[in-house]
């Protein structure tokens, strides 16, 4: 049977086609996640940048809890709160992009690896210690030699039950001088980085491998994350506080334990640099325009 189109039909079809194309071409919503000892107010400069360059995009600036002090609590609890916030928002049902600062990146990445509902297409992390931290911020370490002494014995309390279950940063404290104690006692980072065998190994790798893009920003002026290379999944070699093993030379990458090699080989992993303080990553215009904005125009298939 031959279908005849009247001029009215053609006009209606053109309107519908235009409307559907417009819907498909809409950029994804953006979710902002703050770091340690902060709340969503800290991400307001980033929100303002987005609204300046992408005024029609839906932005959700989340508090990972109720007040700033909540960011010091167990990261697993923070992620459960994050999951509820995301799944209750109908604007995110077709997926979103994450922009996270510092510790917020670890919460964001765990959400992606474990739940990924709503689906996260792009993960952007500013100054996130992806491979953990070891040591006090650089300036403190230089001025208080007692801290170096405490760090040497930190494994005796950092991996205790109370610290691991109630203090967020203990979950990504990684002692290269006592690496086995780290693997045995840390209940968060070895798990989400697939450094140990567990039932979710394949799920974590699959969800990371399926990202459209992962953008990791390390600042050359970062005074908080020690070592800075952790923002690119680098870290001290086992038994050393001077030699850094960079991502591409690590077992994590070589054996593709987390899917990072798959991302890199398909040009979906981007290791970028900023040149500002840790706190200024949220407001630095260079960081936003060069390291972030180009990756916010991803459109769903």
ZADO-1210 file (C-alpha; in nm, 4 decimals, padded with zeros to 6 digits):
<atoms>
<atom x="00.0000" y="00.0000" z="00.0000" code="UNK" pos="1"/>
<atom x="00.1349" y="00.3436" z="-00.0916" code="UNK" pos="2"/>
<atom x="00.1023" y="00.6025" z="00.1857" code="UNK" pos="3"/>
<atom x="00.0075" y="00.9530" z="00.0686" code="UNK" pos="4"/>
<atom x="00.1425" y="01.2483" z="00.2623" code="UNK" pos="5"/>
<atom x="-00.0524" y="01.5725" z="00.2636" code="UNK" pos="6"/>
<atom x="00.1237" y="01.9015" z="00.3206" code="UNK" pos="7"/>
<atom x="-00.0165" y="01.8957" z="00.6732" code="UNK" pos="8"/>
<atom x="00.1324" y="01.5501" z="00.7328" code="UNK" pos="9"/>
<atom x="00.4712" y="01.6631" z="00.6072" code="UNK" pos="10"/>
<atom x="00.4728" y="01.9700" z="00.8296" code="UNK" pos="11"/>
<atom x="00.3755" y="01.7594" z="01.1302" code="UNK" pos="12"/>
<atom x="00.6435" y="01.5023" z="01.0472" code="UNK" pos="13"/>
<atom x="00.9068" y="01.7757" z="01.0179" code="UNK" pos="14"/>
<atom x="00.8068" y="01.9183" z="01.3565" code="UNK" pos="15"/>
<atom x="00.8208" y="01.5761" z="01.5224" code="UNK" pos="16"/>
<atom x="01.1581" y="01.4954" z="01.3635" code="UNK" pos="17"/>
<atom x="01.2994" y="01.8305" z="01.4692" code="UNK" pos="18"/>
<atom x="01.1699" y="01.7847" z="01.8222" code="UNK" pos="19"/>
<atom x="01.3140" y="01.4313" z="01.8529" code="UNK" pos="20"/>
<atom x="01.6499" y="01.5447" z="01.7168" code="UNK" pos="21"/>
<atom x="01.6528" y="01.8302" z="01.9674" code="UNK" pos="22"/>
<atom x="01.5815" y="01.5922" z="02.2540" code="UNK" pos="23"/>
<atom x="01.8569" y="01.3501" z="02.1511" code="UNK" pos="24"/>
<atom x="02.1067" y="01.6328" z="02.1098" code="UNK" pos="25"/>
<atom x="02.0568" y="01.7696" z="02.4572" code="UNK" pos="26"/>
<atom x="02.3676" y="01.7514" z="02.6735" code="UNK" pos="27"/>
<atom x="02.3570" y="01.5284" z="02.9766" code="UNK" pos="28"/>
<atom x="02.2829" y="01.6639" z="03.3259" code="UNK" pos="29"/>
<atom x="02.5893" y="01.7334" z="03.5393" code="UNK" pos="30"/>
<atom x="02.6308" y="01.6223" z="03.9003" code="UNK" pos="31"/>
<atom x="02.8795" y="01.8076" z="04.1220" code="UNK" pos="32"/>
<atom x="03.0407" y="01.6425" z="04.4253" code="UNK" pos="33"/>
<atom x="03.2445" y="01.8289" z="04.6866" code="UNK" pos="34"/>
<atom x="03.5451" y="01.7078" z="04.8832" code="UNK" pos="35"/>
<atom x="03.6540" y="01.6648" z="05.2443" code="UNK" pos="36"/>
<atom x="03.5447" y="01.9194" z="05.5066" code="UNK" pos="37"/>
<atom x="03.3212" y="02.0909" z="05.2539" code="UNK" pos="38"/>
<atom x="02.9633" y="02.1006" z="05.1313" code="UNK" pos="39"/>
<atom x="02.7962" y="02.1906" z="04.8041" code="UNK" pos="40"/>
<atom x="02.8768" y="02.5573" z="04.8611" code="UNK" pos="41"/>
<atom x="03.2381" y="02.4758" z="04.7698" code="UNK" pos="42"/>
<atom x="03.1278" y="02.3689" z="04.4223" code="UNK" pos="43"/>
<atom x="02.9330" y="02.6878" z="04.3497" code="UNK" pos="44"/>
<atom x="03.2195" y="02.8370" z="04.1415" code="UNK" pos="45"/>
<atom x="03.2117" y="02.5278" z="03.9219" code="UNK" pos="46"/>
<atom x="02.8346" y="02.5531" z="03.8953" code="UNK" pos="47"/>
<atom x="02.8673" y="02.9157" z="03.7869" code="UNK" pos="48"/>
<atom x="03.1214" y="02.8228" z="03.5187" code="UNK" pos="49"/>
<atom x="02.8868" y="02.5594" z="03.3808" code="UNK" pos="50"/>
<atom x="02.5908" y="02.7954" z="03.3730" code="UNK" pos="51"/>
<atom x="02.8001" y="03.0581" z="03.1967" code="UNK" pos="52"/>
<atom x="02.9093" y="02.8263" z="02.9153" code="UNK" pos="53"/>
<atom x="02.6157" y="02.5828" z="02.9135" code="UNK" pos="54"/>
<atom x="02.3136" y="02.7777" z="03.0431" code="UNK" pos="55"/>
<atom x="02.0555" y="02.5156" z="02.9452" code="UNK" pos="56"/>
<atom x="02.2172" y="02.2178" z="03.1173" code="UNK" pos="57"/>
<atom x="02.0644" y="02.0763" z="03.4356" code="UNK" pos="58"/>
<atom x="02.3155" y="02.0889" z="03.7228" code="UNK" pos="59"/>
<atom x="02.2743" y="01.9029" z="04.0515" code="UNK" pos="60"/>
<atom x="02.5155" y="02.0202" z="04.3211" code="UNK" pos="61"/>
<atom x="02.5008" y="01.7572" z="04.5941" code="UNK" pos="62"/>
<atom x="02.5759" y="01.7609" z="04.9643" code="UNK" pos="63"/>
<atom x="02.7291" y="01.4258" z="05.0575" code="UNK" pos="64"/>
<atom x="02.5414" y="01.4302" z="05.3859" code="UNK" pos="65"/>
<atom x="02.3776" y="01.7044" z="05.5869" code="UNK" pos="66"/>
<atom x="02.6620" y="01.9316" z="05.7032" code="UNK" pos="67"/>
<atom x="03.0361" y="01.9724" z="05.6348" code="UNK" pos="68"/>
<atom x="03.1372" y="01.7393" z="05.9173" code="UNK" pos="69"/>
<atom x="02.9529" y="01.4569" z="05.7403" code="UNK" pos="70"/>
<atom x="03.2337" y="01.4472" z="05.4849" code="UNK" pos="71"/>
<atom x="03.4593" y="01.3069" z="05.7580" code="UNK" pos="72"/>
<atom x="03.2331" y="01.0080" z="05.8091" code="UNK" pos="73"/>
<atom x="03.2527" y="00.6644" z="05.6482" code="UNK" pos="74"/>
<atom x="03.2621" y="00.6941" z="05.2665" code="UNK" pos="75"/>
<atom x="03.0291" y="00.3988" z="05.2210" code="UNK" pos="76"/>
<atom x="02.7620" y="00.5922" z="05.4115" code="UNK" pos="77"/>
<atom x="02.8246" y="00.8981" z="05.1965" code="UNK" pos="78"/>
<atom x="02.7759" y="00.6909" z="04.8810" code="UNK" pos="79"/>
<atom x="02.4470" y="00.5491" z="05.0094" code="UNK" pos="80"/>
<atom x="02.3299" y="00.9073" z="05.0618" code="UNK" pos="81"/>
<atom x="02.4531" y="00.9937" z="04.7118" code="UNK" pos="82"/>
<atom x="02.2651" y="00.6999" z="04.5617" code="UNK" pos="83"/>
<atom x="01.9375" y="00.8125" z="04.7184" code="UNK" pos="84"/>
<atom x="01.9854" y="01.1693" z="04.5967" code="UNK" pos="85"/>
<atom x="02.0521" y="01.0578" z="04.2415" code="UNK" pos="86"/>
<atom x="01.7838" y="00.7930" z="04.2141" code="UNK" pos="87"/>
<atom x="01.5173" y="01.0280" z="04.3497" code="UNK" pos="88"/>
<atom x="01.5863" y="01.2883" z="04.0797" code="UNK" pos="89"/>
<atom x="01.3840" y="01.2288" z="03.7620" code="UNK" pos="90"/>
<atom x="01.6083" y="01.4699" z="03.5719" code="UNK" pos="91"/>
<atom x="01.8879" y="01.2140" z="03.5905" code="UNK" pos="92"/>
<atom x="01.6988" y="00.9088" z="03.4734" code="UNK" pos="93"/>
<atom x="01.8670" y="00.9090" z="03.1304" code="UNK" pos="94"/>
<atom x="02.2169" y="00.9391" z="03.2731" code="UNK" pos="95"/>
<atom x="02.4575" y="01.2114" z="03.3785" code="UNK" pos="96"/>
<atom x="02.8142" y="01.3377" z="03.3999" code="UNK" pos="97"/>
<atom x="03.0065" y="01.3512" z="03.7294" code="UNK" pos="98"/>
<atom x="03.2430" y="01.6331" z="03.8226" code="UNK" pos="99"/>
<atom x="03.4012" y="01.5621" z="04.1600" code="UNK" pos="100"/>
<atom x="03.6592" y="01.7372" z="04.3735" code="UNK" pos="101"/>
<atom x="03.9140" y="01.5611" z="04.5937" code="UNK" pos="102"/>
<atom x="03.7589" y="01.2968" z="04.8215" code="UNK" pos="103"/>
<atom x="03.4298" y="01.3422" z="04.6374" code="UNK" pos="104"/>
<atom x="03.5891" y="01.1671" z="04.3408" code="UNK" pos="105"/>
<atom x="03.6360" y="00.8473" z="04.5394" code="UNK" pos="106"/>
<atom x="03.2702" y="00.8525" z="04.6424" code="UNK" pos="107"/>
<atom x="03.1709" y="00.9195" z="04.2812" code="UNK" pos="108"/>
<atom x="03.3879" y="00.6412" z="04.1440" code="UNK" pos="109"/>
<atom x="03.2606" y="00.3889" z="04.3975" code="UNK" pos="110"/>
<atom x="02.9039" y="00.4790" z="04.2992" code="UNK" pos="111"/>
<atom x="02.9903" y="00.4194" z="03.9326" code="UNK" pos="112"/>
<atom x="03.1597" y="00.0885" z="04.0015" code="UNK" pos="113"/>
<atom x="02.9024" y="-00.0517" z="04.2419" code="UNK" pos="114"/>
<atom x="02.5664" y="00.0932" z="04.1321" code="UNK" pos="115"/>
<atom x="02.5855" y="00.3124" z="03.8194" code="UNK" pos="116"/>
<atom x="02.2131" y="00.3801" z="03.8355" code="UNK" pos="117"/>
<atom x="02.1471" y="00.6375" z="03.7027" code="UNK" pos="118"/>
<atom x="02.4122" y="00.5663" z="03.4436" code="UNK" pos="119"/>
<atom x="02.7233" y="00.7844" z="03.4587" code="UNK" pos="120"/>
<atom x="02.8737" y="00.8406" z="03.1149" code="UNK" pos="121"/>
<atom x="03.1659" y="01.0691" z="03.2016" code="UNK" pos="122"/>
<atom x="03.3720" y="01.0812" z="03.5223" code="UNK" pos="123"/>
<atom x="03.5759" y="01.3988" z="03.5814" code="UNK" pos="124"/>
<atom x="03.7895" y="01.4156" z="03.8954" code="UNK" pos="125"/>
<atom x="03.9766" y="01.7241" z="04.0147" code="UNK" pos="126"/>
<atom x="04.2563" y="01.6503" z="04.2602" code="UNK" pos="127"/>
<atom x="04.1161" y="01.3120" z="04.3656" code="UNK" pos="128"/>
<atom x="04.3629" y="01.0763" z="04.5382" code="UNK" pos="129"/>
<atom x="04.2699" y="00.7789" z="04.3193" code="UNK" pos="130"/>
<atom x="04.5580" y="00.5715" z="04.4574" code="UNK" pos="131"/>
<atom x="04.5253" y="00.7059" z="04.8104" code="UNK" pos="132"/>
<atom x="04.7386" y="00.9342" z="05.0247" code="UNK" pos="133"/>
<atom x="05.0376" y="00.8924" z="05.2492" code="UNK" pos="134"/>
<atom x="05.1606" y="01.1881" z="05.4467" code="UNK" pos="135"/>
<atom x="05.0359" y="01.5211" z="05.5735" code="UNK" pos="136"/>
<atom x="04.9950" y="01.8113" z="05.3286" code="UNK" pos="137"/>
<atom x="05.3328" y="01.9261" z="05.1955" code="UNK" pos="138"/>
<atom x="05.3630" y="02.2498" z="05.3941" code="UNK" pos="139"/>
<atom x="05.2730" y="02.0823" z="05.7235" code="UNK" pos="140"/>
<atom x="05.5220" y="01.8033" z="05.6631" code="UNK" pos="141"/>
<atom x="05.7978" y="02.0564" z="05.6035" code="UNK" pos="142"/>
<atom x="05.7305" y="02.2529" z="05.9211" code="UNK" pos="143"/>
<atom x="05.6456" y="01.9803" z="06.1713" code="UNK" pos="144"/>
<atom x="05.8994" y="01.6978" z="06.1792" code="UNK" pos="145"/>
<atom x="05.6889" y="01.5220" z="06.4435" code="UNK" pos="146"/>
<atom x="05.4388" y="01.4454" z="06.1680" code="UNK" pos="147"/>
<atom x="05.6978" y="01.2380" z="05.9851" code="UNK" pos="148"/>
<atom x="05.7473" y="01.0313" z="06.2991" code="UNK" pos="149"/>
<atom x="05.3719" y="00.9843" z="06.3379" code="UNK" pos="150"/>
<atom x="05.3321" y="00.8856" z="05.9744" code="UNK" pos="151"/>
<atom x="05.5877" y="00.6079" z="06.0179" code="UNK" pos="152"/>
<atom x="05.3662" y="00.4498" z="06.2834" code="UNK" pos="153"/>
<atom x="05.0349" y="00.5479" z="06.1302" code="UNK" pos="154"/>
<atom x="04.9618" y="00.1922" z="06.0166" code="UNK" pos="155"/>
<atom x="04.9184" y="00.0937" z="06.3822" code="UNK" pos="156"/>
<atom x="04.6044" y="00.3087" z="06.4152" code="UNK" pos="157"/>
<atom x="04.4963" y="00.4075" z="06.0608" code="UNK" pos="158"/>
<atom x="04.3876" y="00.0512" z="05.9899" code="UNK" pos="159"/>
<atom x="04.2124" y="-00.0001" z="06.3204" code="UNK" pos="160"/>
<atom x="03.8426" y="-00.0867" z="06.3276" code="UNK" pos="161"/>
<atom x="03.7367" y="00.2547" z="06.4582" code="UNK" pos="162"/>
<atom x="03.9360" y="00.4551" z="06.2018" code="UNK" pos="163"/>
<atom x="03.8327" y="00.2373" z="05.9105" code="UNK" pos="164"/>
<atom x="03.4626" y="00.2364" z="05.9934" code="UNK" pos="165"/>
<atom x="03.4175" y="00.5948" z="06.1082" code="UNK" pos="166"/>
<atom x="03.6781" y="00.8214" z="05.9443" code="UNK" pos="167"/>
<atom x="03.6617" y="00.8819" z="05.5695" code="UNK" pos="168"/>
<atom x="04.0270" y="00.9558" z="05.4900" code="UNK" pos="169"/>
<atom x="04.1432" y="00.6459" z="05.6767" code="UNK" pos="170"/>
<atom x="03.9744" y="00.4560" z="05.3953" code="UNK" pos="171"/>
<atom x="04.2281" y="00.5843" z="05.1440" code="UNK" pos="172"/>
<atom x="04.5366" y="00.6011" z="05.3679" code="UNK" pos="173"/>
<atom x="04.7891" y="00.3872" z="05.1807" code="UNK" pos="174"/>
<atom x="05.1128" y="00.3082" z="05.3610" code="UNK" pos="175"/>
<atom x="05.3804" y="00.1978" z="05.1100" code="UNK" pos="176"/>
<atom x="05.6147" y="00.1008" z="05.3933" code="UNK" pos="177"/>
<atom x="05.3558" y="-00.1366" z="05.5393" code="UNK" pos="178"/>
<atom x="05.1792" y="-00.2458" z="05.2251" code="UNK" pos="179"/>
<atom x="05.0504" y="-00.5789" z="05.3519" code="UNK" pos="180"/>
<atom x="04.8955" y="-00.4083" z="05.6539" code="UNK" pos="181"/>
<atom x="04.7252" y="-00.1722" z="05.4101" code="UNK" pos="182"/>
<atom x="04.5843" y="-00.4591" z="05.2044" code="UNK" pos="183"/>
<atom x="04.4709" y="-00.6465" z="05.5137" code="UNK" pos="184"/>
<atom x="04.3361" y="-00.3549" z="05.7185" code="UNK" pos="185"/>
<atom x="04.2014" y="-00.0933" z="05.4785" code="UNK" pos="186"/>
<atom x="03.8352" y="-00.1657" z="05.4029" code="UNK" pos="187"/>
<atom x="03.7855" y="00.0836" z="05.1179" code="UNK" pos="188"/>
<atom x="04.0663" y="00.1636" z="04.8727" code="UNK" pos="189"/>
<atom x="04.2055" y="-00.1884" z="04.8101" code="UNK" pos="190"/>
<atom x="03.8456" y="-00.2909" z="04.7441" code="UNK" pos="191"/>
<atom x="03.7446" y="-00.0175" z="04.4975" code="UNK" pos="192"/>
<atom x="04.0827" y="-00.0319" z="04.3192" code="UNK" pos="193"/>
<atom x="04.0575" y="-00.4112" z="04.2757" code="UNK" pos="194"/>
<atom x="04.3875" y="-00.4588" z="04.4566" code="UNK" pos="195"/>
<atom x="04.2404" y="-00.7578" z="04.6382" code="UNK" pos="196"/>
<atom x="04.0108" y="-01.0383" z="04.5187" code="UNK" pos="197"/>
<atom x="03.6439" y="-00.9853" z="04.6049" code="UNK" pos="198"/>
<atom x="03.3007" y="-01.0711" z="04.4567" code="UNK" pos="199"/>
<atom x="03.2688" y="-00.7351" z="04.2773" code="UNK" pos="200"/>
<atom x="03.5998" y="-00.7428" z="04.0838" code="UNK" pos="201"/>
<atom x="03.4364" y="-00.8066" z="03.7463" code="UNK" pos="202"/>
<atom x="03.1507" y="-00.5618" z="03.8078" code="UNK" pos="203"/>
<atom x="03.3911" y="-00.2822" z="03.9000" code="UNK" pos="204"/>
<atom x="03.6054" y="-00.3432" z="03.5924" code="UNK" pos="205"/>
<atom x="03.3040" y="-00.3624" z="03.3628" code="UNK" pos="206"/>
<atom x="03.1527" y="-00.0351" z="03.4859" code="UNK" pos="207"/>
<atom x="03.4832" y="00.1506" z="03.4526" code="UNK" pos="208"/>
<atom x="03.5491" y="-00.0003" z="03.1078" code="UNK" pos="209"/>
<atom x="03.2068" y="00.1168" z="02.9902" code="UNK" pos="210"/>
<atom x="03.2632" y="00.4840" z="03.0712" code="UNK" pos="211"/>
<atom x="03.2505" y="00.7127" z="02.7699" code="UNK" pos="212"/>
<atom x="03.5401" y="00.9076" z="02.9224" code="UNK" pos="213"/>
<atom x="03.7426" y="00.9372" z="03.2430" code="UNK" pos="214"/>
<atom x="03.9206" y="01.2684" z="03.3010" code="UNK" pos="215"/>
<atom x="04.1688" y="01.2868" z="03.5884" code="UNK" pos="216"/>
<atom x="04.3140" y="01.6275" z="03.6745" code="UNK" pos="217"/>
<atom x="04.6329" y="01.6597" z="03.8778" code="UNK" pos="218"/>
<atom x="04.7509" y="02.0053" z="03.9810" code="UNK" pos="219"/>
<atom x="05.1203" y="02.0857" z="03.9705" code="UNK" pos="220"/>
<atom x="05.0583" y="02.3153" z="04.2694" code="UNK" pos="221"/>
<atom x="04.8499" y="02.0746" z="04.4780" code="UNK" pos="222"/>
<atom x="04.9552" y="02.1104" z="04.8409" code="UNK" pos="223"/>
<atom x="04.7065" y="01.8611" z="04.9869" code="UNK" pos="224"/>
<atom x="04.7286" y="01.5302" z="04.7976" code="UNK" pos="225"/>
<atom x="05.0481" y="01.3420" z="04.8823" code="UNK" pos="226"/>
<atom x="05.1828" y="01.2231" z="04.6473" code="UNK" pos="227"/>
<atom x="05.0321" y="01.4391" z="04.3727" code="UNK" pos="228"/>
<atom x="05.0710" y="01.1542" z="04.1248" code="UNK" pos="229"/>
<atom x="04.7899" y="00.9743" z="04.3057" code="UNK" pos="230"/>
<atom x="04.5474" y="01.1965" z="04.1122" code="UNK" pos="231"/>
<atom x="04.6599" y="01.0035" z="03.8004" code="UNK" pos="232"/>
<atom x="04.6607" y="00.6634" z="03.9751" code="UNK" pos="233"/>
<atom x="05.0331" y="00.6911" z="04.0453" code="UNK" pos="234"/>
<atom x="05.1818" y="00.6166" z="04.3876" code="UNK" pos="235"/>
<atom x="05.4972" y="00.5430" z="04.5818" code="UNK" pos="236"/>
<atom x="05.6586" y="00.2119" z="04.5017" code="UNK" pos="237"/>
<atom x="05.6170" y="-00.0489" z="04.7743" code="UNK" pos="238"/>
<atom x="05.8832" y="00.0128" z="05.0387" code="UNK" pos="239"/>
<atom x="05.9731" y="00.3619" z="04.9122" code="UNK" pos="240"/>
<atom x="05.8783" y="00.7218" z="04.9886" code="UNK" pos="241"/>
<atom x="06.0700" y="00.8671" z="04.6957" code="UNK" pos="242"/>
<atom x="06.0144" y="00.6474" z="04.3905" code="UNK" pos="243"/>
<atom x="05.6821" y="00.6976" z="04.2164" code="UNK" pos="244"/>
<atom x="05.5261" y="00.4217" z="04.0058" code="UNK" pos="245"/>
<atom x="05.3147" y="00.5914" z="03.7407" code="UNK" pos="246"/>
<atom x="04.9903" y="00.4419" z="03.6184" code="UNK" pos="247"/>
<atom x="05.1180" y="00.2886" z="03.2957" code="UNK" pos="248"/>
<atom x="05.3926" y="00.1032" z="03.4860" code="UNK" pos="249"/>
<atom x="05.1659" y="-00.0241" z="03.7617" code="UNK" pos="250"/>
<atom x="05.0179" y="-00.3708" z="03.8009" code="UNK" pos="251"/>
<atom x="04.6764" y="-00.2043" z="03.8106" code="UNK" pos="252"/>
<atom x="04.7314" y="-00.0909" z="03.4514" code="UNK" pos="253"/>
<atom x="04.9476" y="-00.3706" z="03.3108" code="UNK" pos="254"/>
<atom x="04.7015" y="-00.6404" z="03.4200" code="UNK" pos="255"/>
<atom x="04.4056" y="-00.4088" z="03.3555" code="UNK" pos="256"/>
<atom x="04.2591" y="-00.4913" z="03.6954" code="UNK" pos="257"/>
<atom x="04.0137" y="-00.1993" z="03.6877" code="UNK" pos="258"/>
<atom x="03.9577" y="-00.1355" z="03.3172" code="UNK" pos="259"/>
<atom x="04.1881" y="00.1675" z="03.2975" code="UNK" pos="260"/>
<atom x="04.4022" y="00.0129" z="03.0259" code="UNK" pos="261"/>
<atom x="04.0915" y="-00.0517" z="02.8181" code="UNK" pos="262"/>
<atom x="03.9956" y="00.3143" z="02.8570" code="UNK" pos="263"/>
<atom x="04.3446" y="00.4344" z="02.7636" code="UNK" pos="264"/>
<atom x="04.3758" y="00.2140" z="02.4568" code="UNK" pos="265"/>
<atom x="04.0453" y="00.3448" z="02.3233" code="UNK" pos="266"/>
<atom x="04.1399" y="00.7092" z="02.3933" code="UNK" pos="267"/>
<atom x="03.8834" y="00.7440" z="02.6725" code="UNK" pos="268"/>
<atom x="04.1292" y="00.8026" z="02.9590" code="UNK" pos="269"/>
<atom x="04.2625" y="01.1581" z="02.9849" code="UNK" pos="270"/>
<atom x="04.5354" y="01.2476" z="03.2362" code="UNK" pos="271"/>
<atom x="04.5437" y="01.6273" z="03.2530" code="UNK" pos="272"/>
<atom x="04.7158" y="01.8981" z="03.4567" code="UNK" pos="273"/>
<atom x="04.6064" y="02.2176" z="03.6277" code="UNK" pos="274"/>
<atom x="04.8293" y="02.4830" z="03.7842" code="UNK" pos="275"/>
<atom x="04.6503" y="02.6045" z="04.0952" code="UNK" pos="276"/>
<atom x="04.6077" y="02.5149" z="04.4601" code="UNK" pos="277"/>
<atom x="04.3982" y="02.2139" z="04.5596" code="UNK" pos="278"/>
<atom x="04.1062" y="02.4290" z="04.6770" code="UNK" pos="279"/>
<atom x="04.1191" y="02.6490" z="04.3665" code="UNK" pos="280"/>
<atom x="04.0542" y="02.3569" z="04.1336" code="UNK" pos="281"/>
<atom x="03.6862" y="02.4304" z="04.1885" code="UNK" pos="282"/>
<atom x="03.7096" y="02.7889" z="04.0652" code="UNK" pos="283"/>
<atom x="04.0171" y="02.8007" z="03.8395" code="UNK" pos="284"/>
<atom x="03.9042" y="02.9115" z="03.4946" code="UNK" pos="285"/>
<atom x="04.1927" y="02.7388" z="03.3145" code="UNK" pos="286"/>
<atom x="04.1011" y="02.4100" z="03.4800" code="UNK" pos="287"/>
<atom x="03.7407" y="02.4460" z="03.3758" code="UNK" pos="288"/>
<atom x="03.7906" y="02.5637" z="03.0170" code="UNK" pos="289"/>
<atom x="04.0799" y="02.3334" z="02.9264" code="UNK" pos="290"/>
<atom x="04.0338" y="02.0283" z="03.1470" code="UNK" pos="291"/>
<atom x="03.6580" y="02.0101" z="03.1894" code="UNK" pos="292"/>
<atom x="03.4427" y="02.1969" z="02.9376" code="UNK" pos="293"/>
<atom x="03.5502" y="01.9889" z="02.6337" code="UNK" pos="294"/>
<atom x="03.4128" y="01.6757" z="02.8029" code="UNK" pos="295"/>
<atom x="03.0723" y="01.8139" z="02.9023" code="UNK" pos="296"/>
<atom x="02.9160" y="01.7916" z="02.5577" code="UNK" pos="297"/>
<atom x="02.8812" y="01.4136" z="02.5504" code="UNK" pos="298"/>
<atom x="02.5475" y="01.3088" z="02.4074" code="UNK" pos="299"/>
<atom x="02.3749" y="00.9779" z="02.4706" code="UNK" pos="300"/>
<atom x="02.3712" y="00.7343" z="02.1758" code="UNK" pos="301"/>
</atoms>
